[in-house]
Amino acid sequence: MTDRELLGAYAHGSQEAFAELVDRHAGRVYATCMRLLGNAHSAEDATQAAFLVLARKAPGLDSATVLAGWLHAVARDVALNLLREESRRRRREKEAAAMRAGSQTSGAPAEALRAGLDAALAALPAAQRQVLLLRHCYGRTEAEVAAELGWSRSRISVTLSRAVEALRAKLSRRGVAVPAAAMGAALAAEAGAGAAALPAALLAALKGIGPAGAAAAGSASVSGTAASLAEGTMKAMMIAKVKLAAAVVGAVLAVGAGGGAVAAGLVAGEPAAPAVQAPAEAQAALPYKDDPAIIRRIDGIGDNTAIVLPPFRMAGEELDKWQATLYPCGPMLRSFGMKLVYASDRGTAFYCGGAHNVPHKTTDMWELHVGSNTWNLVFPPDGGNHREKGHIYAPTDPEWIKANVVFRDGYLQTTRGGCIMPSHEWDGITYDPVTRQVLWVAMTWGGPLGVPEALSEYAKITGQNLEALKKQEKPLSGIWIFDTQTRKWSAQPLLPGSPRFDLAGSLNYIPEIRKSLWHINHYQEERSGTWTFDSAAGRWEKLAVKHGKTIDGSYAMGMEGLLAYSPRHRKCVGISGKSTFVFDIDKNEWSQVSVDEKLKSDAHDASSVFVYDSANDVFLLIYNGLHAFSLTTMKWEDLAHAGAPLPKPGPGYYDPRLNAMVVYPSDDAKSLWLYRYGKSGGKK
């Protein structure tokens, strides 16, 4: 079984799966701790702490996580925390720092390599570090590394070569010279020595760590130091800001601010064992830098407390051209789009959508980076705002259509490949970190599954032959795709097994299965159902859904509801009106779990914000108040929060990087509203 498969099995309670992960990784983790601590007893404590963290965090790890790299980051973080604690306890900070500085330049080359290796590895881009660890520290072949990462052999070879050179350069700056030809052997020797020195008693104790680490943390086999270290590390992981990868420190990137470019370097530092390791090339493309003043304000948010940030900045392509007419304060509210989607590999959120009226029927795309308090226009609109005249779903402005609509590749689209008339997409948007695409269910004017008269209207307006166009027409699915790397829109063709997208449903990416989940409860039964979509493979599958518990006769979330997913429980929670539903992705089962009049809410996808707070394991809802739902208790609670008053709901999402619910208010479009349920994993 692969590491990912073992993590999945452990998340379902398999102690054998965790023991196998210990067998695979304990030697390398112990080697890392020994290099940093230089003391066998301390290394044992740090190794136990690292695996306690794994036991607690494993069920929530993103499916794209490479465990070798994740564990190296955790082991290094735990070991450095232990060094700091020992230094404070002994009040010998200066002496300890001097000893460490001396050890890096003293003695044999092997000792110098041992002292500087982990810092140099941590400074590499995540992709290079993962390839080096898997190839040389774990002894896997290039073919096996390619299979683990889902890359081509040629990409592995190129990345490995670059990683070796980058590591040599970083070690050289520390006074350690290692020939390229000897680098692999040196890494293998370090890993092998640590694995060989791993005490048998420690290995047995690690395998005895129970589900979620609960049993072992209080057992005699786990030291009190290890348990304390693990607890401190996990708290730090929850509340610390996640910084961008050190590999791109000092890179100068241009970002437009009101049309003028400004230089923006990326934030330095090693992530505190992030749950998702962003691909280095994706990080390197980001034009954002955390604003220390903004981060300080966010870090200071207390439990069950909200704040309003200062007025946000705006940046992006062609912003000056459109700011006066379309974007006086960011993207402005879209009544067809109440959902921002978090991009786990970028630490940002994407937003697009239409509106019932002014100001928006556009093909634009925005990216929000809360750490710098910036809205970035990453795709300017085709032809600006298309304000409909007449029926809400049928554009009737001939001049706009002539200038901005084309029939190309078998379907109607805007001149740059976007949809023409977005409507009723509300909760039907998600982000796929595997393909790095925003998937958007937009009930558009173009395509056979959109407005039937669209092609004939277009032919009439442009003077083209309708029958000739029909012969070229290709069926579309209703999903529009925004590629965050190329910054281009495209339509998805109608694929086998695809649902029909003609009314509002919910679309959510499920990292554990690397697929998106689409659900709609249509008034026509044959169009109702729950599907999964593998965007990398282009494959739809309609699930054989089971009917679980019902209270008022409904077993599945109704139309125009809201859906959010918990990786910890591997379940989705849906809310429609006053009813709450749960979908178990492993059982393919929908159940109605509550009808709660206390909510004072008829939650609706056009007027509510609904998110999953992964740090605190609660679902948060804004509609006629602020409410929280727990899958553990299956109950709602009404929240009387402190700080900034509740805004009128606008689009929102939960930002795990900052442990905050973020809302772009519809009654104050100049500033972001942030709420934190609990600062350290639970509301106090």
C-alpha positions as CSV (number, residue, x, y, z in Angstrom):
1,M,0.0,0.0,0.0
2,T,1.1,3.6,-0.6
3,D,1.5,6.1,2.2
4,R,-1.7,7.8,1.1
5,E,-3.6,4.5,1.2
6,L,-2.2,3.8,4.7
7,L,-3.2,7.2,5.9
8,G,-6.7,6.6,4.6
9,A,-6.8,3.2,6.3
10,Y,-5.6,4.8,9.6
11,A,-8.2,7.5,9.3
12,H,-10.8,4.7,9.4
13,G,-9.3,3.2,12.6
14,S,-6.6,0.8,11.3
15,Q,-3.9,0.5,13.9
16,E,-2.0,-1.8,11.6
17,A,-1.8,0.9,9.0
18,F,-0.3,3.3,11.5
19,A,2.3,0.7,12.5
20,E,3.3,0.2,8.9
21,L,3.8,4.0,8.6
22,V,6.0,3.9,11.7
23,D,8.1,1.1,10.1
24,R,8.6,3.1,6.9
25,H,9.4,6.5,8.4
26,A,10.6,6.2,12.0
27,G,14.2,5.7,11.1
28,R,14.4,8.8,9.0
29,V,12.5,10.9,11.6
30,Y,14.9,9.7,14.3
31,A,17.9,10.5,12.1
32,T,16.6,14.1,11.6
33,C,16.1,14.5,15.4
34,M,19.5,13.1,16.2
35,R,21.2,15.4,13.7
36,L,19.6,18.5,15.2
37,L,19.7,17.5,18.9
38,G,22.9,15.4,19.1
39,N,21.5,13.5,22.1
40,A,19.8,10.1,21.9
41,H,17.4,10.7,24.8
42,S,16.2,14.0,23.4
43,A,16.0,12.5,19.9
44,E,13.7,9.8,21.3
45,D,11.4,12.4,22.9
46,A,11.3,14.4,19.6
47,T,10.6,11.3,17.5
48,Q,7.7,10.3,19.8
49,A,6.3,13.8,19.6
50,A,6.5,13.8,15.8
51,F,4.5,10.6,15.5
52,L,2.0,11.8,18.1
53,V,1.5,14.8,15.8
54,L,1.0,12.5,12.9
55,A,-1.5,10.4,14.8
56,R,-3.6,13.5,15.5
57,K,-3.2,15.2,12.2
58,A,-3.3,12.2,9.8
59,P,-7.1,12.1,9.3
60,G,-7.1,15.7,8.1
61,L,-4.1,15.6,5.8
62,D,-4.7,16.6,2.2
63,S,-4.5,13.7,-0.2
64,A,-1.7,15.6,-2.1
65,T,0.6,15.5,1.0
66,V,3.9,13.7,0.5
67,L,4.4,12.1,3.9
68,A,8.2,12.0,3.7
69,G,8.4,15.8,3.3
70,W,5.6,16.5,5.8
71,L,7.3,14.3,8.5
72,H,10.7,15.9,7.9
73,A,9.1,19.4,8.5
74,V,7.4,18.2,11.7
75,A,10.5,16.4,13.0
76,R,12.6,19.5,12.4
77,D,10.0,21.8,14.0
78,V,9.7,19.5,17.1
79,A,13.5,19.2,17.5
80,L,14.0,23.0,17.2
81,N,11.2,23.6,19.7
82,L,12.9,21.1,22.1
83,L,16.2,22.9,21.7
84,R,14.5,26.3,22.5
85,E,12.8,24.8,25.5
86,E,16.0,23.3,26.9
87,S,17.8,26.6,26.3
88,R,15.2,28.5,28.2
89,R,15.1,26.0,31.0
90,R,18.9,26.2,31.5
91,R,19.2,29.9,30.9
92,R,22.1,29.2,28.7
93,E,20.9,30.7,25.4
94,K,24.2,32.3,24.6
95,E,26.3,29.2,25.4
96,A,23.9,26.9,23.4
97,A,24.0,29.2,20.4
98,A,27.8,29.4,20.6
99,M,28.1,25.6,20.8
100,R,25.8,25.1,17.8
101,A,27.7,27.7,15.8
102,G,30.9,26.0,16.6
103,S,29.6,22.6,15.6
104,Q,28.8,23.8,12.1
105,T,32.3,24.7,11.3
106,S,34.3,22.2,13.3
107,G,35.6,18.7,12.9
108,A,35.2,16.2,10.1
109,P,33.1,16.9,6.9
110,A,30.6,14.4,8.0
111,E,29.9,16.3,11.2
112,A,29.6,19.6,9.4
113,L,27.2,18.0,6.9
114,R,25.2,16.5,9.8
115,A,24.9,19.9,11.4
116,G,23.8,21.9,8.4
117,L,21.8,19.3,6.4
118,D,18.3,19.9,7.7
119,A,18.4,23.6,7.5
120,A,19.6,23.3,3.9
121,L,16.9,20.8,3.1
122,A,14.2,23.1,4.7
123,A,15.4,26.0,2.5
124,L,14.7,24.0,-0.7
125,P,11.5,24.3,-2.7
126,A,9.0,21.7,-1.5
127,A,9.1,19.7,-4.7
128,Q,12.9,19.5,-4.7
129,R,13.0,18.5,-1.0
130,Q,10.4,15.8,-1.5
131,V,12.3,14.3,-4.5
132,L,15.6,14.3,-2.6
133,L,14.1,12.7,0.4
134,L,12.2,10.0,-1.5
135,R,15.1,9.2,-3.8
136,H,18.1,9.2,-1.5
137,C,16.9,9.1,2.1
138,Y,14.2,6.5,1.4
139,G,16.2,4.7,-1.3
140,R,13.3,4.7,-3.9
141,T,14.0,4.4,-7.6
142,E,13.1,7.3,-9.9
143,A,10.2,5.2,-11.2
144,E,8.9,4.8,-7.7
145,V,9.3,8.5,-6.9
146,A,7.4,9.3,-10.1
147,A,4.6,7.0,-9.1
148,E,4.5,8.5,-5.6
149,L,4.3,12.1,-6.9
150,G,2.3,11.4,-10.0
151,W,5.0,12.9,-12.2
152,S,6.8,11.8,-15.4
153,R,10.2,10.1,-15.1
154,S,11.8,13.0,-17.0
155,R,10.4,15.5,-14.6
156,I,11.8,13.5,-11.6
157,S,15.2,13.4,-13.2
158,V,15.3,17.1,-13.9
159,T,14.0,18.0,-10.5
160,L,16.5,15.7,-8.8
161,S,19.4,17.1,-10.7
162,R,18.4,20.7,-9.8
163,A,17.7,19.7,-6.2
164,V,21.2,18.2,-5.8
165,E,22.8,21.4,-7.2
166,A,20.6,23.6,-5.0
167,L,21.5,21.6,-1.9
168,R,25.2,21.7,-2.7
169,A,25.0,25.4,-3.0
170,K,23.3,25.9,0.3
171,L,25.7,23.6,2.1
172,S,28.6,25.3,0.4
173,R,27.5,28.6,1.9
174,R,27.7,26.9,5.3
175,G,31.3,25.8,4.6
176,V,30.4,22.2,3.7
177,A,31.7,21.0,0.3
178,V,30.0,17.8,-1.1
179,P,30.6,16.8,-4.7
180,A,27.4,16.2,-6.8
181,A,28.4,12.6,-7.4
182,A,28.6,12.0,-3.7
183,M,25.5,13.8,-2.6
184,G,23.2,10.9,-3.0
185,A,25.5,8.6,-1.1
186,A,26.0,11.1,1.7
187,L,22.2,11.5,2.2
188,A,21.7,7.8,2.1
189,A,24.4,7.3,4.7
190,E,22.8,9.9,7.0
191,A,19.4,8.2,6.7
192,G,20.8,4.7,7.1
193,A,22.8,5.6,10.1
194,G,19.7,7.0,11.8
195,A,17.6,4.0,10.9
196,A,20.2,1.6,12.2
197,A,20.5,3.5,15.5
198,L,16.7,3.5,16.1
199,P,16.2,1.8,19.5
200,A,13.9,-1.2,19.3
201,A,12.0,0.0,22.4
202,L,11.3,3.3,20.7
203,L,10.0,1.6,17.6
204,A,7.6,-0.5,19.7
205,A,6.4,2.5,21.6
206,L,5.7,4.4,18.3
207,K,3.7,1.5,17.0
208,G,1.6,1.5,20.1
209,I,0.4,5.1,19.5
210,G,-3.4,4.7,19.4
211,P,-6.0,6.3,17.1
212,A,-5.7,10.1,17.1
213,G,-2.8,9.7,19.5
214,A,-5.1,9.8,22.5
215,A,-4.1,6.5,24.2
216,A,-0.4,6.8,23.8
217,A,-0.2,10.4,24.9
218,G,-1.2,9.3,28.4
219,S,0.6,6.0,28.5
220,A,3.8,5.0,30.2
221,S,5.4,4.2,26.8
222,V,5.3,7.9,25.8
223,S,7.4,10.3,27.7
224,G,5.8,13.4,29.3
225,T,8.3,15.5,27.3
226,A,7.1,14.0,24.1
227,A,3.4,14.5,24.9
228,S,4.1,18.2,25.9
229,L,6.1,18.8,22.7
230,A,3.4,17.3,20.5
231,E,0.7,19.4,22.2
232,G,2.8,22.6,21.7
233,T,3.6,21.8,18.1
234,M,-0.1,21.1,17.3
235,K,-1.2,24.4,18.9
236,A,1.5,26.2,16.9
237,M,0.3,24.6,13.7
238,M,-3.2,25.8,14.4
239,I,-2.5,29.4,15.3
240,A,0.8,30.3,13.5
241,K,0.6,31.9,10.1
242,V,1.8,29.6,7.4
243,K,4.6,31.4,5.5
244,L,5.5,30.9,1.8
245,A,8.2,28.4,1.0
246,A,11.8,29.5,1.7
247,A,12.9,28.5,-1.7
248,V,11.4,31.6,-3.2
249,V,12.7,34.0,-0.6
250,G,13.8,37.2,-2.1
251,A,12.1,36.6,-5.4
252,V,10.9,39.9,-6.8
253,L,7.5,39.7,-8.5
254,A,5.5,42.4,-10.1
255,V,1.9,43.0,-9.0
256,G,-0.3,45.7,-10.4
257,A,-1.7,48.2,-8.0
258,G,-4.2,50.4,-9.7
259,G,-2.4,49.8,-13.0
260,G,1.1,50.5,-11.6
261,A,3.4,47.6,-10.9
262,V,5.1,47.2,-7.5
263,A,7.8,44.8,-6.5
264,A,6.7,42.2,-4.0
265,G,9.1,39.6,-2.5
266,L,7.7,36.4,-1.0
267,V,7.6,35.8,2.7
268,A,10.6,33.8,4.1
269,G,10.5,31.0,6.5
270,E,9.6,27.3,6.9
271,P,6.0,26.3,7.3
272,A,5.1,25.0,10.7
273,A,4.4,21.5,9.4
274,P,1.6,22.6,7.0
275,A,-1.2,20.1,6.2
276,V,-0.8,21.0,2.5
277,Q,2.6,21.6,0.9
278,A,2.2,23.9,-2.0
279,P,4.0,23.0,-5.2
280,A,7.1,25.2,-5.5
281,E,6.3,26.4,-9.0
282,A,2.8,27.5,-7.9
283,Q,4.2,29.4,-4.9
284,A,6.8,31.1,-7.1
285,A,4.0,32.5,-9.3
286,L,2.2,34.2,-6.5
287,P,2.5,38.0,-6.5
288,Y,1.6,38.3,-2.8
289,K,3.5,39.2,0.4
290,D,2.0,39.1,3.8
291,D,1.6,42.5,5.4
292,P,3.0,42.3,8.9
293,A,0.5,44.8,10.3
294,I,-2.4,42.8,8.8
295,I,-1.0,39.5,10.1
296,R,-0.6,41.0,13.6
297,R,-4.2,42.0,13.6
298,I,-5.3,38.6,12.5
299,D,-3.1,36.8,15.0
300,G,-4.7,38.9,17.7
301,I,-8.2,37.8,17.1
302,G,-9.5,36.1,20.2
303,D,-11.9,33.2,20.7
304,N,-15.5,33.8,19.3
305,T,-14.4,37.2,18.1
306,A,-14.7,39.1,14.9
307,I,-12.7,42.0,13.4
308,V,-12.9,44.2,10.4
309,L,-9.7,44.8,8.5
310,P,-8.7,48.2,7.1
311,P,-9.9,49.0,3.6
312,F,-8.4,46.4,1.3
313,R,-6.0,47.1,-1.6
314,M,-6.9,46.3,-5.2
315,A,-4.5,45.1,-7.9
316,G,-4.4,43.3,-11.2
317,E,-4.5,43.3,-14.9
318,E,-6.4,46.2,-16.5
319,L,-7.8,47.4,-13.2
320,D,-7.5,51.0,-14.1
321,K,-9.6,50.4,-17.2
322,W,-12.5,49.0,-15.3
323,Q,-12.3,50.5,-11.8
324,A,-14.5,53.5,-12.4
325,T,-17.4,51.6,-14.1
326,L,-17.2,48.1,-12.5
327,Y,-14.9,47.8,-9.6
328,P,-15.0,50.8,-7.2
329,C,-14.5,48.4,-4.2
330,G,-13.1,45.1,-5.3
331,P,-15.3,42.6,-7.3
332,M,-18.5,44.0,-5.7
333,L,-21.3,41.7,-4.6
334,R,-22.6,39.0,-6.9
335,S,-26.0,37.8,-5.9
336,F,-25.4,34.7,-8.0
337,G,-22.2,33.9,-6.2
338,M,-22.0,33.7,-2.4
339,K,-19.0,31.4,-2.2
340,L,-15.2,32.0,-2.3
341,V,-13.1,28.9,-2.9
342,Y,-9.9,28.3,-1.1
343,A,-6.9,27.2,-3.1
344,S,-4.8,25.0,-0.7
345,D,-1.7,25.2,-2.9
346,R,-1.8,29.0,-3.1
347,G,-3.1,30.1,0.3
348,T,-5.6,32.3,-1.5
349,A,-9.3,32.2,-2.5
350,F,-10.9,32.7,-5.9
351,Y,-14.2,34.4,-6.7
352,C,-16.4,35.0,-9.7
353,G,-20.1,35.0,-10.4
354,G,-23.0,36.9,-11.9
355,A,-25.8,38.9,-10.4
356,H,-29.5,39.4,-10.9
357,N,-28.9,43.0,-11.8
358,V,-26.3,45.8,-11.8
359,P,-23.4,45.5,-11.6
360,H,-22.4,42.1,-13.0
361,K,-22.8,39.8,-15.9
362,T,-19.1,39.4,-16.5
363,T,-16.4,36.8,-17.3
364,D,-13.9,38.1,-14.7
365,M,-12.0,36.2,-12.0
366,W,-10.6,37.6,-8.8
367,E,-8.1,36.2,-6.3
368,L,-8.2,37.2,-2.6
369,H,-5.0,37.1,-0.5
370,V,-6.0,38.1,3.0
371,G,-2.5,38.2,4.4
372,S,-1.8,41.2,2.2
373,N,-5.4,42.4,2.4
374,T,-5.5,42.4,-1.4
375,W,-8.1,41.7,-4.1
376,N,-6.4,40.9,-7.4
377,L,-8.2,41.0,-10.7
378,V,-6.5,38.0,-12.4
379,F,-8.9,37.9,-15.4
380,P,-10.4,41.2,-16.7
381,P,-13.9,40.9,-18.1
382,D,-14.7,40.5,-21.8
383,G,-16.3,43.7,-22.8
384,G,-17.0,44.9,-19.3
385,N,-20.4,44.6,-17.7
386,H,-23.1,43.0,-19.7
387,R,-26.3,44.5,-18.2
388,E,-29.1,42.4,-19.5
389,K,-32.2,44.0,-21.0
390,G,-35.4,42.0,-20.7
391,H,-35.3,38.5,-19.5
392,I,-32.7,37.8,-16.9
393,Y,-31.2,34.8,-18.6
394,A,-31.3,36.0,-22.2
395,P,-29.0,38.8,-23.3
396,T,-30.6,41.0,-25.8
397,D,-28.0,43.7,-26.4
398,P,-27.0,43.1,-30.1
399,E,-24.1,45.5,-30.0
400,W,-22.5,43.8,-26.9
401,I,-23.0,40.4,-28.5
402,K,-21.5,41.5,-31.8
403,A,-18.4,42.9,-30.0
404,N,-17.9,40.2,-27.4
405,V,-19.4,36.8,-28.4
406,V,-18.0,34.3,-30.9
407,F,-19.0,30.8,-32.1
408,R,-15.7,28.9,-31.8
409,D,-14.8,25.2,-31.3
410,G,-18.4,24.2,-31.5
411,Y,-20.0,26.5,-28.9
412,L,-20.8,30.1,-28.1
413,Q,-18.2,31.9,-25.9
414,T,-16.8,35.3,-25.2
415,T,-13.8,36.4,-27.3
416,R,-11.4,35.1,-24.7
417,G,-13.1,31.8,-24.0
418,G,-15.4,32.6,-21.1
419,C,-19.1,32.0,-20.5
420,I,-21.5,34.6,-21.7
421,M,-24.4,34.8,-19.2
422,P,-23.5,33.3,-15.8
423,S,-26.5,32.7,-13.6
424,H,-27.7,30.4,-10.8
425,E,-24.2,29.1,-9.9
426,W,-24.3,30.1,-6.2
427,D,-22.8,27.1,-4.4
428,G,-21.7,25.4,-7.6
429,I,-18.0,26.3,-7.6
430,T,-14.9,24.6,-6.2
431,Y,-11.1,24.5,-6.6
432,D,-9.2,21.3,-7.7
433,P,-5.6,21.5,-6.4
434,V,-4.5,18.6,-8.6
435,T,-5.3,20.3,-11.9
436,R,-5.1,23.8,-10.3
437,Q,-8.4,24.8,-11.8
438,V,-11.5,26.6,-10.6
439,L,-14.6,24.5,-11.6
440,W,-17.6,26.7,-12.0
441,V,-21.2,25.5,-12.7
442,A,-22.5,28.5,-14.6
443,M,-26.0,28.3,-16.2
444,T,-24.7,30.1,-19.2
445,W,-26.3,31.4,-22.4
446,G,-24.0,29.3,-24.6
447,G,-24.2,25.6,-25.4
448,P,-27.1,23.2,-25.9
449,L,-27.7,22.7,-22.2
450,G,-28.0,26.5,-21.7
451,V,-30.7,28.7,-23.1
452,P,-32.2,26.9,-26.1
453,E,-32.7,30.0,-28.2
454,A,-29.1,31.2,-27.7
455,L,-27.7,30.0,-31.0
456,S,-30.6,31.2,-33.1
457,E,-30.4,34.6,-31.4
458,Y,-26.7,34.8,-32.1
459,A,-27.2,33.8,-35.7
460,K,-29.9,36.4,-36.1
461,I,-27.8,39.2,-34.5
462,T,-24.6,38.4,-36.4
463,G,-26.3,37.5,-39.8
464,Q,-24.9,33.9,-39.8
465,N,-26.5,30.8,-41.2
466,L,-28.2,29.0,-38.3
467,E,-28.2,25.5,-39.9
468,A,-24.5,25.8,-40.6
469,L,-23.8,26.7,-37.0
470,K,-25.9,23.8,-35.8
471,K,-23.8,21.3,-37.8
472,Q,-20.7,22.5,-35.9
473,E,-22.3,22.7,-32.5
474,K,-20.9,20.5,-29.7
475,P,-22.6,19.7,-26.5
476,L,-21.3,21.3,-23.3
477,S,-21.6,20.0,-19.7
478,G,-22.3,23.3,-18.1
479,I,-19.0,23.5,-16.2
480,W,-16.6,26.3,-17.0
481,I,-13.0,25.9,-16.1
482,F,-10.5,28.6,-15.1
483,D,-6.9,27.5,-15.2
484,T,-5.0,29.4,-12.6
485,Q,-1.6,28.8,-14.3
486,T,-2.5,30.0,-17.8
487,R,-5.3,32.4,-16.6
488,K,-7.6,31.2,-19.2
489,W,-11.3,30.1,-19.3
490,S,-12.6,27.1,-21.2
491,A,-15.8,25.2,-21.4
492,Q,-16.0,21.5,-20.4
493,P,-17.5,19.3,-23.1
494,L,-20.4,17.0,-22.3
495,L,-18.8,13.8,-20.9
496,P,-20.3,10.3,-20.5
497,G,-22.3,10.1,-17.2
498,S,-22.3,13.9,-16.7
499,P,-25.3,15.4,-14.8
500,R,-27.3,18.1,-16.5
501,F,-26.5,21.5,-15.1
502,D,-29.6,23.6,-15.5
503,L,-30.5,24.4,-11.8
504,A,-28.5,25.3,-8.8
505,G,-26.6,22.6,-6.8
506,S,-23.5,22.3,-4.8
507,L,-19.9,21.5,-5.9
508,N,-17.1,20.7,-3.4
509,Y,-13.7,19.2,-3.9
510,I,-13.0,16.1,-1.7
511,P,-9.2,15.8,-1.2
512,E,-9.3,12.3,0.2
513,I,-10.6,10.9,-3.1
514,R,-9.2,13.6,-5.4
515,K,-12.6,14.2,-6.9
516,S,-15.3,16.9,-6.7
517,L,-18.7,16.1,-5.4
518,W,-21.8,17.5,-7.2
519,H,-25.2,17.2,-5.6
520,I,-28.6,18.5,-6.8
521,N,-32.1,17.7,-5.6
522,H,-34.0,18.5,-8.7
523,Y,-37.8,18.8,-8.9
524,Q,-37.5,16.3,-11.8
525,E,-36.3,13.1,-10.1
526,E,-34.3,11.8,-13.1
527,R,-32.1,14.9,-12.8
528,S,-31.5,14.6,-9.1
529,G,-28.5,12.8,-7.6
530,T,-25.0,12.9,-6.3
531,W,-22.0,12.6,-8.6
532,T,-18.3,12.6,-8.3
533,F,-16.0,14.2,-10.9
534,D,-12.4,13.4,-11.5
535,S,-11.3,16.5,-13.4
536,A,-7.8,15.1,-14.1
537,A,-9.2,12.1,-15.8
538,G,-12.3,13.8,-17.2
539,R,-14.6,11.2,-15.6
540,W,-18.1,11.5,-14.0
541,E,-19.7,8.8,-11.8
542,K,-23.2,8.9,-10.4
543,L,-23.2,7.4,-7.0
544,A,-25.7,4.7,-5.9
545,V,-26.8,6.8,-2.9
546,K,-28.4,5.2,0.1
547,H,-31.2,6.8,2.0
548,G,-30.4,7.1,5.7
549,K,-32.2,8.8,8.6
550,T,-35.1,11.2,7.9
551,I,-37.0,13.5,10.2
552,D,-39.6,15.2,8.1
553,G,-39.4,12.8,5.1
554,S,-36.4,14.5,3.4
555,Y,-33.2,12.3,3.2
556,A,-31.0,14.6,1.1
557,M,-30.3,18.3,0.9
558,G,-32.8,20.2,-1.2
559,M,-32.2,22.5,-4.2
560,E,-30.4,25.8,-3.6
561,G,-28.9,24.6,-0.3
562,L,-25.3,24.9,0.9
563,L,-22.7,22.1,1.3
564,A,-19.4,22.0,3.1
565,Y,-17.0,19.1,3.7
566,S,-15.0,17.9,6.8
567,P,-11.9,15.8,6.0
568,R,-11.7,14.8,9.6
569,H,-15.0,13.1,9.5
570,R,-15.0,12.3,5.8
571,K,-18.5,13.7,5.7
572,C,-20.3,16.6,4.0
573,V,-22.9,18.7,5.9
574,G,-25.7,20.3,3.9
575,I,-28.2,22.9,5.1
576,S,-31.3,23.9,3.3
577,G,-33.8,26.1,5.1
578,K,-34.0,24.8,8.7
579,S,-33.0,21.3,7.8
580,T,-29.5,19.9,8.2
581,F,-28.2,16.9,6.3
582,V,-25.1,14.7,6.3
583,F,-23.5,12.8,3.4
584,D,-21.1,10.1,4.3
585,I,-18.6,9.8,1.4
586,D,-17.6,6.3,2.4
587,K,-21.1,4.9,2.7
588,N,-22.6,7.0,-0.1
589,E,-25.4,7.7,2.3
590,W,-27.5,10.9,2.9
591,S,-29.3,11.4,6.2
592,Q,-31.3,14.2,7.7
593,V,-30.0,14.9,11.1
594,S,-31.9,18.0,12.4
595,V,-34.8,20.4,11.7
596,D,-33.8,23.3,14.1
597,E,-36.3,26.1,14.5
598,K,-33.8,27.8,16.9
599,L,-31.6,28.8,14.0
600,K,-34.0,31.6,13.0
601,S,-32.8,30.7,9.6
602,D,-34.0,29.6,6.2
603,A,-30.5,29.1,4.9
604,H,-30.3,29.6,1.1
605,D,-27.3,29.6,-1.3
606,A,-28.1,33.2,-2.4
607,S,-28.2,34.7,1.0
608,S,-26.0,32.6,3.4
609,V,-22.4,31.9,4.1
610,F,-21.6,28.3,5.2
611,V,-18.1,27.0,5.8
612,Y,-16.1,24.2,7.6
613,D,-13.7,25.5,10.2
614,S,-11.0,22.7,10.1
615,A,-9.0,24.0,13.1
616,N,-12.0,23.8,15.4
617,D,-14.0,21.0,13.7
618,V,-17.2,23.1,13.4
619,F,-19.4,24.2,10.5
620,L,-20.1,28.0,10.6
621,L,-23.3,29.6,9.2
622,I,-24.2,33.2,8.8
623,Y,-27.8,33.9,8.2
624,N,-30.0,35.8,10.7
625,G,-27.2,35.5,13.1
626,L,-24.0,33.4,13.5
627,H,-24.4,29.7,14.2
628,A,-22.1,26.6,14.6
629,F,-22.8,23.0,13.9
630,S,-20.8,20.0,15.2
631,L,-20.7,16.6,13.6
632,T,-19.7,15.1,17.0
633,T,-22.8,16.3,18.8
634,M,-25.1,16.7,15.7
635,K,-26.3,20.0,17.3
636,W,-26.4,23.6,16.4
637,E,-25.5,26.5,18.7
638,D,-26.3,30.2,18.3
639,L,-23.1,32.3,18.8
640,A,-23.1,35.7,20.5
641,H,-19.7,36.7,19.3
642,A,-17.5,39.6,20.5
643,G,-15.9,42.3,18.5
644,A,-17.1,43.6,15.1
645,P,-20.9,43.2,14.5
646,L,-22.2,40.6,12.1
647,P,-22.2,42.0,8.5
648,K,-24.9,41.5,5.9
649,P,-23.7,38.2,4.3
650,G,-21.6,38.5,1.2
651,P,-19.4,35.8,-0.3
652,G,-17.2,34.0,2.2
653,Y,-14.9,31.1,3.0
654,Y,-12.8,29.6,5.8
655,D,-9.0,30.3,5.5
656,P,-7.1,27.5,7.3
657,R,-3.8,29.4,6.8
658,L,-5.1,32.1,9.2
659,N,-7.7,30.1,11.1
660,A,-10.5,32.6,10.3
661,M,-13.8,32.8,8.5
662,V,-13.5,35.5,5.9
663,V,-16.6,37.4,4.6
664,Y,-16.7,40.1,1.9
665,P,-19.8,42.0,3.3
666,S,-22.5,43.1,1.0
667,D,-23.2,46.2,3.2
668,D,-19.6,47.4,3.4
669,A,-17.8,46.4,0.3
670,K,-14.6,48.2,1.3
671,S,-13.3,45.9,4.1
672,L,-13.1,42.3,4.9
673,W,-14.8,40.8,8.0
674,L,-13.0,38.0,9.8
675,Y,-14.2,35.7,12.6
676,R,-12.4,33.2,14.7
677,Y,-14.4,30.5,16.5
678,G,-11.4,29.3,18.6
679,K,-7.8,30.3,18.7
680,S,-6.3,27.0,19.8
681,G,-8.6,24.4,18.3
682,G,-11.8,25.1,20.3
683,K,-13.9,28.0,21.4
684,K,-13.1,29.1,25.0
